[in-house]
Amino acid sequence: MKQFLFYGLALLVFGLGILLILEQGQKLQPSLSAAPSQPLSVANADGVTGVEPSASLVENLRENLEDPLTRLFIQLILIIVAARLCGTLATAIRQPAVVGEMIAGILLGPSLLGWLWPDFFHFVFPTSSLGSLRLFSQIGVCLFMFVVGMELDVSQLKQQARTAVLVSQVSILFPYLLGVMSALFLFSTFAGSGTTFTVFALFIGISMSITAFPVLARILEERGLTKSPLGITALICAAMNDVTAWCILALVVAVAKAKSMTSAGFSIGLVVVFVLVMLFWIKPRLPRLLNRTTVGDGKLGKGMMTGVIAFVFASALATDVMGIHALFGSFLTGVVMPARHEFREFLRLRLEHFSSVFLLPLFFAFVGLRTQVGLLNDTSGWLICAGLIVIATVGKLGGAMFTARLTGVNWIDSFALGALMNTRGLVELIALNIGYDLGILSPRIFAMLVIMALVTTCMTGPLLTFSDYLRARKSLTTNPA
C-alpha cells in the first residue's frame, strides 16, 4: 500500500513540476534568426487565419508515409508477403518455391501492378527509392552466392570429373554457340547503347548456357533423386557447368567494364592471382583461423560468424575493385570454406534462411521493377521471345541429352538429365542483372531473357514428370503383369 501512495505522490510532484516549467516557458521568445514555420492555414468565420485540424492531420499523415524509412518498410512488407504467397502457390503445383518468388517480383513491377494500379505503384516504388532496394538485393545475392559456393563438393568433382566433364561442357558450349549466333540477328535492335558486338554476343551466349545449380539441387531433393545415379550425375554436371559459366562471365564483365583490352587483361590477371591465393594459400589455413573463433566447448560461436561475414564481404570488395563483379568474390569464399559438414551446415542454415526469406525477395522485386513485359507490345517481339526460349531449350536440353546418350546413358535418363540442365532460375537472373547494369542489354531484350529464364525453369518439373511416365511405361512393357 505504501508503494502505491509513494508512486501517486511522485506522479503528482513531478507532474506539477513539468506543468510549472511549461508555464514559464510560454513567456520565452524564439530567436529572430529562426525560420518561421508555415502551417497549413484556412480563414475562419471571423476572417482570422488558423490551422484546420483535419487538413493538418491528413497532411501530417501524408508526409509520414512519404518518409524514406516508412516507404522502405511498406516495400519490404509488400515484397516479403508477395514472395511468400507466390512461393507457396508454386510449391502447391510442384514447382520450386523460387519460381513463385521470381514471378512475385515481376507481378510487383510495371508489368502488372504498375499497369493495373499505376498511382499505388508509383507511390510505393518511386524511382528515387530504388537505390535502397538495389543495395539490399545485392547484399542478399552475395550471401546467396556464398552459400552456392559452399554447396559445391570439390572433392566429388575430382572423383567424377571423367564421367561428367563431357556432358557438362557440351551442355554449355552448344547453347553458347547458339547464343552467339543469335546475337548476329539481335545486336542491331536489342543491344544496349554503347556496347560492342563482341561483348553483347558473349553475354547472350552466357544467358543461354547457364544452369541454376541451387534450383536443380532443390528439385532433386524434393523428388528424392539426390542419391540416385541420375541425381548425382546432374549435380556434378551442373556444378561443373556453373564454375565454367561464372569464369566466362567474369571474363565478359572484365571486358565490358574495361576501357581497353589492356585494362581488361590486367583485371583478369588480378583475378587469377586472387583465385590462386584463395585456393592454395587461404584455403589450407582457413580451418585453423576459424578454430580460434569457436567458444571454449568447441561450439561455433558469434565470433566465427563475424569472421566469416567479414571474409565474404572483403572478398566481394576485392573482386569488385579488380573490375569483376562482387558476386565472384562471394562465390569463391564459399568454395574455400572448410569441408566439415557441421561447419557448413551451421553457416548454411543461418545465412540461407535469412537471405532466402528476406534479402532474395528484394532482388526478385528489383528485377521485376526492371522487367517491362509491356515492351513486347507486338507480334514480332513475342515471336523473338519464343525463339529465344526454343534456342535456349534446344541448346541446353538437346546438347545434354544427346551427349549423355553418347556416353551410354539410356534415352529416358538422358532426356531427364537434359531437362535438369535446362533449369536456369535465380542464377540466370543474377547474370541478366549484371548485363543490364553494365548496359549490355536493352530493356526489351532484358524482359525477353527474364521470361526465357522463367519458362525454362518452370519446364523442368513437368518434363521430369513426363520422364517418370516414360520410365513407368517402359517398365510395364518390359515386365508385363
C-alpha angles and dihedrals in degrees: 000000000000090000092057092048091050091048092050092047091050091051091050095048096044092043093052089047092053092047092051091050091050090049091053091046091060089071093058121097124219121242115276090228092062114103111243116241120243109218121190103269138193131180116251126212092279092053091252114137117235142155116272106226096214094048091047091049093050092046091049091050091049092051091050092051091051092052108117094235093048091049091049090054090051090050093048094050093047094046097045094047093046092048092050094048094047091044090053091049091049091052090050091060092045097259123129112268089238089066090059091046090052090051091047090058092054093045090056092052132078090282093076117351092041090048098046099037110015096168093055092043093053091045094052099035108031115169091247091063098053094085092070092047091050093053093047091047093050091053089051093050091049091054090045092053089049089057090046089054091051091051092059108099101210093184090056090051090055093049097046100031095110094055097044105032095084096049094043096047097044089047088058101036097048097051088041089057091048090049093052090049090050090054089068089068098034104045100078094051107027109029119111117257113269097016124121128237092244094056093042093049094047091049094049087052090054092049090055097046105045121114119197101231095186094049091046090051091051092050092051091047093050091050095044094243099120095104096036121104089247092050095047092048092047093050093050093046092048092047093051089043092053094049091050094045094050091049090053091045090052088055092049092048091049091052093045095049096042121086093215140015089253092060090043090054090048091052092049091048091052091050092050090053090047092052092049092049092049095048102039106027110024099034096059091047098041098084091056092047093049093046088066090063096056120104123252098274092052096258121139109259143188092272090062092049090050091051094048095048091048089049092051093051093043091054091046089051091049096054091043091054090047090061096259123107119273090240092073092059091050092048093049091049089058091050094055096048115120113275096233108129097217091049095051092042091052091053095040095053094050101040100035095050094048092043097045096043100041116011105033094055086058089056091050090049091049091051089046091053088056095045111090107184087176088073087073089072099143139055094253092055093054092044091054090048090051089048091054090051091051093047092048092049096045091047097046105030095033095044094050094042098052093041091051089050090053090054091057103266114139119253097254095051089043089055091048091049090051091050091052093048089052090066109112107162123142097353090060091051090051091053093045090050090054090051092050092049091051092050093244094121127051118222091256098054088041090059091047093051092047089054089047091053092051095046096047091048093048089050093063098075097048092044091052090049089051091051089051088052091051091048092050091047091050090049091053091048093048095043108029117188 
